[in-house]
Amino acid sequence: MGSNLQEETEMARRGENIRKRKDGRWEGRYIKARTPEGKIQWGYVYGAAYAEVKQVLIRKKAEAGFYDLKRTDLTFEALAEVWLHSLRNSIKESTYAHYSYTLHKYLLPVLGKASVASLDESFLEQAMQQIIAPADAAHKPLGNSSARECLSMLRRICKYAAHLRLIRPMELEVALPKAIDKVSAPLSPAEQQRLCQYVQEDPTPRKIGLLLGFELGLRIGEICGLQWGDFDLKLGTLKINRTVCRISCGNGHTKVVIQTPKTRTSRREIPIPKQLLIMLKKLRGNASNAAWFLSGNESKPTEPRCYRKSIKAYLKQANVRQVRPHALRHTFATTCLQAGCDVKTLSELLGHANANITLQRYVHSDLTRKRREMNRIFSHQVSIRGRESMNLME
């Protein structure tokens, strides 16, 4: 009862143009455009809850250029929506969806109603601490990655506001939670052998996807985005042209999108190992270039969420410990370095923007490699000392 009364009170705010319909749904309207004669053309949004309609309405008003950014009563929520909309044509759809999710889940519940004119470092830094470690026991504290992402977004919104001269430039300093390494350990040589044997016993495209992960270093979205036309079985190469991912559409809905790879350098060409090439040639058959590799049809690709379930089942059947799909990629990086591959070449094979990412995120130095490197270094030092001793004797 109290909740309904609160919604009715919020609905009555002047200028919001939100009302509750007789059918129980909420309706919001906004000025979509004006005719040459100046007549208003209204746009409408609908939803099951007041808050849902309000959120969509703010975004629609931002898209229609409704907000006067010079108004003294401008809220952080309105400013943030305008900033987000300004990025729509310059970033990928998945990136836009992720920004929108972060903004609405973390920043707006704390900062949404704040007046832009009243923003300063002290207020924003306290708000960030509240976002990172909510006083409400129902909400978990943020980890390092999420907290860093929220702080980065807040800084970008403030920079945008300063560019528009709505606020003065600000430098926000916030202590972030300690980072925890959640990277799965790479598969051992014995586990790799069992997995290879499992795939070779019944080589289907979905099972071969495992080999594309730990023998070629592909991301799961890249594996799902493969079409038969990406394989050049004569030259023995594979081109990474796209990725598949599921993104949030807002209001609790999601959708699958097919887009270009993660970064510019992620679009790459990779040589296919001989044994894997033989299996691919046997499987190709009459499949068209447009056919999706995993699903075998041309209508739609297999999405990562479904393929993760398949990978989990395959690992169990092969008697290999359960790891996240990304651990297959880690295994590829580690195996390459153990075999003497230089970091720059490995970075190109993985599709990283630079070699530092390869070293920091994917290289797991095991005891065998450490011992080999120490022996090499010590042998080199002994050799130098021996030459210096000979020179002194002469």
Secondary structure, 3 states (H helix, E strand, C coil): CHHHHHHHHHHCCCCCCEEECCCCCEEEEEEEEECCCCCEEEEEEEECCHHHHHHHHHHHHHHCCCCCCCCCCCEHHHHHHHHHHHCCCCCCHHHHHHHHHHHHHHHHHHHCCCEHHHCCHHHHHHHHHHHHCCCCCCCCCCCHHHHHHHHHHHHHHHHHHHHCCCCCCCCCCCCCCCCCCCCCCCCCHHHHHHHHHHHHHCCCHHHHHHHHHHCCCCCHHHHHCCEHHHEECCCCEEECCCEEEEEEEECCEEEEEEECCCCHHHCCEEECCHHHHHHHHHHHCCCCCCCECCCCCCCCCCCHHHHHHHHHHHHHHCCCCCCCCHHHHHHHHHHHHHCCCCHHHHHHHHCCCCHHHHHHHHCCCCHHHHHHHHHHHHHHHHHHHHHHHHHHHC
